[in-house]
Amino acid sequence: MLLRNGEDQQYIIKDTERRKLLRPLSQEEEKTLLSLNATPALMTILHDPATLASAETAAAYAGRLQQQKNRPLKTNSSPHRPPPTRGCNS
C-alpha cells in the first residue's frame, strides 16, 4: 500500500527493517510490487530472511490482533448519561 501511494522506497525499506514482515511475500504480492516499479533494493530487503519476524513475534502479534477483534466496539454514548435531546424552539 505504501508503494501504491507513492511513499519513498527508502522509507519503506527502513520501516520494513524496523518492523519486520510476518510472512514471506506471495508470488502475487511480488508481481504487484514489481508492477508498481519496486526497486531492486526494495525487493532484496523483502526477500531477505532477516526481514522476517521470528515465529514467536508473529504468533504474539496474531494473538494481539485476535484479542482486538474479540473486544466489543466502544460507543460514544455513556451508559450513565442519556443521549442528548433536541430542544423545540417554538
SVG drawing of the C-alpha trace seen along z (x, -y; Angstrom):
<svg xmlns="http://www.w3.org/2000/svg" viewBox="-44 -30 63 50">
<polyline fill="none" stroke="black" stroke-width="0.4" points="0.0,0.0 2.8,-2.4 4.4,-1.9 1.0,-2.3 0.5,-5.6 3.9,-6.9 5.8,-6.6 9.6,-6.9 11.1,-3.4 14.0,-4.2 11.3,-4.9 9.6,-1.6 13.0,0.2 13.8,-1.3 10.3,-0.8 10.4,2.9 13.8,3.4 12.4,1.9 9.0,3.5 9.7,6.8 7.4,9.0 5.1,11.5 5.5,13.9 7.3,14.1 5.9,12.4 3.5,14.4 4.2,14.6 1.1,12.4 2.4,9.8 5.8,9.8 4.2,9.4 2.1,6.5 5.2,4.7 7.1,5.2 4.2,3.8 4.4,0.7 8.0,0.3 9.5,1.5 13.3,1.0 15.7,3.9 16.8,2.7 13.3,2.9 12.7,6.4 16.0,7.5 15.1,6.4 11.7,8.0 13.3,11.3 15.9,11.2 15.2,13.8 16.5,11.4 13.5,9.2 11.0,11.8 9.8,11.6 10.5,14.6 7.8,17.2 7.3,16.1 6.9,12.5 4.5,13.3 2.4,15.5 2.3,12.8 1.1,10.3 -1.5,12.6 -2.7,13.2 -3.0,9.4 -4.8,8.9 -7.3,11.6 -7.9,10.0 -8.7,6.7 -11.2,8.4 -12.9,10.0 -13.3,6.8 -16.8,5.2 -17.0,2.0 -17.0,-1.2 -19.8,-3.6 -19.9,-7.3 -22.8,-7.2 -22.3,-6.7 -24.4,-4.2 -24.8,-6.7 -26.0,-9.6 -29.0,-9.7 -28.3,-10.8 -28.8,-14.5 -32.2,-15.6 -33.0,-18.3 -34.9,-21.2 -38.0,-22.7 -37.7,-26.4 -41.3,-27.4"/>
</svg>
